[in-house]
């Protein structure tokens, strides 16, 4: 589904992380998405080229760069959220409502650990 909007899963994770958390340093962004620091630079460069993010000096530490979503990135976050909801609905369709709730509760427990 993400191919339809021209974005990779890691790019989508980055957009949604910035949407949820707001501007982050490149180092904090890498930690948030579980990406090695050496790879974050390339990811940021690709998202910047797609005009989904803005990279600017960090306001409190000019040695660092801060990454935030552009208006286009915010629109993309909305599209990704819609696709995610549709994918979840299609994936869980074979389950009864009680089974869906139980599965989501179990997945929530795993995510919190």
N, C-alpha and C positions, 0 to 999 in steps of 0.2 A: 504493500500500500504506500509506503514511503517513496517508492520509485515514482509514483504518480505526481508527487510534489517536488521531485528532483533533489532529494536529500537522503543521506545515508543514516543508518541507525545511530551512529556515534554523533553525527551532526545534530540529529533530532534530540538526542539526550542532552547535548550541549545547549541547544535552544531552550529546551524545557527546564533545564537547571537554571539558566539565566532568567527565564520567565518567573520561576518560583522564588529564586533567591535574590534577584536583582544583580547589580554590577558586582563582579568579583575580580580579584587579581588573577593573572594567568595561572599562578601557582595554586591558588585556592580552587580555581575552575578545574584544573587537572586532578586535584584530590577529590573533588566532588563527583567527577565522572569516572574516576578510577583509571586515568590515563597517565602514562609515564611523562614526566616533564619534557623530555626530548621530542615527544610526539605532539604535545599541546600546541607548540608554535605553528606547525603545519596545519593543524585543524583550525586554529584561529585565522591563519592566512586564507584558507579556503572559504570560511564563513564570511570573512571581511570582503573577499572578492565577490561573493554572492550578495553583498550588501545586507546581510542578516545581522551583523554586529558592528559595533563601533569600538575601536581601541583608542584609549586616551591615557595620558599620564594619570597615575593615581593621585587623588587630591592631597593625601597626607604624606606620600612618599614618592617624589618625582623619579626615583630610580625604578619604580615598579610601573607596570602597565595595568590598566583596569579595562575589563571587557564588559560591555553592556549590549543589550539588544537594540537594534535600530527599529524604527517604526515597521519596516518590512519584516524584521525578525519577530516582532510582536504579532503581526498578522500570521506569520508562519507558525508560531506557537499555537494560535487558535486552530489552524488547519491540522496540526499534529494532534492536538487534543481531540478533535473530532474523529480523526482516523483511529486514534487509540481506543476511543469509546466504541467505535464500530467494530474494530478487531476484537475487542473484549466481548462484545455482544455476540458476534459470530462464533467465537471460540467457545463460549459458555452455553450456546444455544441448545446443545444436546442434554444439558443438565436440567433437572427440576429446580425451581426457585430455591428450595431448602438446600439442595446440593451446591448450588452456586454460592449461597451465603456461607456454607460450611467451608468450601474451597477457598473463598476469599479470606475468611477468618484465619485459616491455616497459613495461607500465603502471607498474610499480615504478620503472623507470629514469626515466620521465617525472616521476613524483611527487617523486623525489629532486632533480631539477634545479631 
